[in-house]
């Protein structure tokens, strides 16, 4: 299944997920919300990414169960496990948005008359994150080739990773800004997109379902509490 939703629908899901993650305290509700997000990703064709997220979340869930709410020594306190699990859920909600075509995002923002102070940073962020991830992969590959990655010297390894990524990211940011400017991102005129930008029936259905699920979780949270 590969169902595509409008950017506005995806943004609504992100906002609702953030509100739930900030409010929910019951582990049962958190785990069921994790399942709901998995279904949301799978119907959009992110099955492989969903499996990876579930494996990572499963590891942290097991660590929480093993620790009995006390954390794993000072390296992984309970608050750390608590926050990482929720951050991963927000990343899952944002997965369909990450890597979207900047042209599509700009066209949507222009269509809803969003101010440039919001539209431009979001557009650059969506394009910047996948690029930085690719840069990290290149740096790791180069360090492995030179055998500079070692658990025996974690601080040195961190320095070897962070330093080149910072310099390369700065260069990439400048290149992205120049590329966007050459494509007329600051042009006050009408922006178009190859894709048809329309809030379709499936977007209305998904938006209604997302709102109803959010309300249900808020009610259940009060009941459980």
C-alpha positions in Angstrom: 0.0 0.0 0.0 1.3 3.4 -0.9 -1.3 6.1 -0.1 -0.1 9.7 -0.4 -1.5 12.4 1.8 -1.4 16.2 1.4 1.3 18.1 3.3 -1.3 19.7 5.4 -2.7 16.3 6.6 0.8 15.2 7.5 1.4 18.4 9.4 -1.8 17.9 11.3 -0.7 14.4 12.3 2.6 15.7 13.6 1.0 18.4 15.7 -1.5 16.0 17.2 1.2 13.4 17.9 3.3 16.1 19.7 0.3 17.0 21.8 -0.3 13.4 22.8 3.4 12.6 23.5 3.5 15.7 25.8 0.4 14.6 27.7 0.2 10.8 27.8 1.7 9.2 30.9 0.3 5.7 30.8 2.7 3.1 29.2 -0.3 1.2 27.7 -1.5 4.3 25.8 2.0 5.1 24.7 2.5 1.6 23.3 -0.9 1.5 21.5 -0.1 5.0 20.0 3.1 3.4 18.7 1.0 0.8 16.9 -1.3 3.5 15.5 1.7 5.4 14.1 3.1 2.2 12.6 -0.2 1.7 10.7 0.0 5.3 9.6 3.5 4.8 8.1 2.7 1.5 6.6 -0.2 2.7 4.5 2.0 5.4 3.1 4.7 2.9 2.0 7.2 3.2 4.8 7.1 -0.4 5.8 10.9 -0.9 6.0 11.3 2.3 8.1 8.5 1.3 10.3 10.2 -2.0 11.2 13.4 -0.1 12.1 11.5 2.3 14.3 9.7 -0.6 16.0 13.0 -2.5 16.7 14.6 0.6 18.2 11.5 1.4 20.3 11.2 -2.2 21.3 14.8 -2.1 22.7 14.0 0.9 24.8 10.7 -0.6 26.0 12.5 -3.7 27.1 15.1 -1.6 28.9 12.4 0.2 30.8 10.7 -3.1 31.7 14.0 -4.6 32.8 14.9 -1.6 34.9 11.5 -1.5 36.6 11.3 2.2 36.1 14.6 2.8 37.8 16.8 3.3 34.7 19.9 1.4 33.6 22.7 2.8 35.9 23.6 6.5 35.5 24.3 6.1 31.8 20.6 5.5 31.0 18.4 6.9 33.7 14.6 6.5 33.5 14.1 10.0 32.3 16.4 9.3 29.3 14.5 6.1 28.4 11.2 8.1 28.9 12.3 10.9 26.6 13.9 8.8 23.8 10.8 6.7 23.3 8.7 9.8 22.9 11.1 11.5 20.6 11.2 8.4 18.4 7.4 8.5 18.2 7.5 12.2 17.0 10.1 11.2 14.4 7.8 8.5 13.2 5.0 11.0 12.8 7.4 13.3 10.9 8.7 10.5 8.6 6.3 11.2 5.7 7.3 14.8 5.7 11.1 14.3 5.9 12.5 14.3 2.4 9.5 15.8 0.7 10.2 17.8 -2.4 11.0 21.4 -1.5 9.0 22.6 -4.5 5.9 20.8 -3.2 6.3 22.2 0.3 6.8 25.8 -1.1 3.7 25.5 -3.3 1.6 24.3 -0.4 2.8 27.2 1.8 2.0 29.6 -1.0 -1.4 28.1 -1.5 -2.3 28.6 2.2 -0.7 32.0 2.3 1.8 31.1 5.0 4.3 33.8 5.9 7.8 33.4 4.5 9.2 33.5 8.1 7.6 30.0 8.6 7.6 28.6 5.1 11.3 29.1 4.2 12.8 27.6 7.5 10.5 24.6 7.2 11.4 24.1 3.5 15.2 24.3 4.2 14.8 22.0 7.2 13.1 19.3 5.2 15.8 19.4 2.6 18.7 19.8 5.0 18.0 16.8 7.3 18.2 14.0 4.6 21.4 15.6 3.2 23.1 15.7 6.6 22.1 12.1 7.2 23.9 11.2 3.9 26.9 13.2 5.1 27.1 11.3 8.3 27.0 8.0 6.4 29.9 9.2 4.2 31.9 10.3 7.3 31.3 7.0 9.0 32.4 5.1 5.9 35.6 7.1 5.6 36.4 6.6 9.3 35.8 2.9 9.1 38.1 2.7 6.1 40.9 4.4 8.1 40.0 2.4 11.2 39.5 5.5 13.3 36.3 4.4 14.9 37.0 2.7 18.2 34.9 2.2 21.4 38.2 2.3 23.3 38.6 6.0 22.5 35.0 7.4 22.3 36.0 11.1 22.7 38.5 10.9 19.8 35.9 9.0 17.7 33.3 11.7 18.5 35.8 14.4 17.5 36.5 12.7 14.2 32.8 12.5 13.4 31.5 15.8 14.6 34.3 18.1 13.2 34.0 17.1 9.5 30.2 17.0 9.7 30.0 20.5 11.0 32.2 21.9 8.2 30.4 19.9 5.5 27.0 20.9 6.9 27.9 24.5 6.8 29.0 24.2 3.2 25.8 22.3 2.3 23.6 24.9 4.0 25.2 27.6 1.8 24.7 25.5 -1.3 21.1 24.8 -0.5 20.4 28.5 0.1 22.0 29.4 -3.3 20.1 26.6 -5.1 16.8 27.7 -3.6 17.4 31.3 -4.5 18.3 30.4 -8.1 15.0 28.6 -8.3 13.1 31.6 -7.3 12.1 30.7 -3.8 11.9 34.3 -2.8 9.9 35.3 -5.9 6.7 36.9 -4.7 4.8 35.6 -7.7 2.8 32.4 -7.9 4.7 29.2 -7.3 3.8 26.0 -9.1 4.5 22.3 -8.6 4.6 19.2 -10.8 2.4 17.4 -8.3 -1.3 18.1 -8.0 -1.7 19.9 -4.7 -5.2 19.3 -3.5 -6.9 18.4 -0.2 -8.6 15.3 -1.4 -11.2 13.0 0.2 -8.6 10.7 1.7 -7.0 13.7 3.4 -10.4 14.7 5.0 -10.8 11.1 6.2 -7.3 10.9 7.6 -7.7 14.3 9.3 -11.0 13.3 10.9 -9.5 9.9 12.1 -6.5 11.7 13.5 -8.6 14.2 15.5 -10.9 11.5 16.7 -8.0 9.2 17.8 -6.4 12.2 19.6 -9.6 13.0 21.5 -10.0 9.3 22.4 -6.5 9.2 23.8 -7.1 12.3 25.9 -10.3 10.8 27.3 -8.5 7.5 28.0 -5.6 9.3 29.7 -8.0 11.0 32.1 -9.8 7.7 32.8 -6.6 5.8 33.4 -5.2 8.6 35.6 
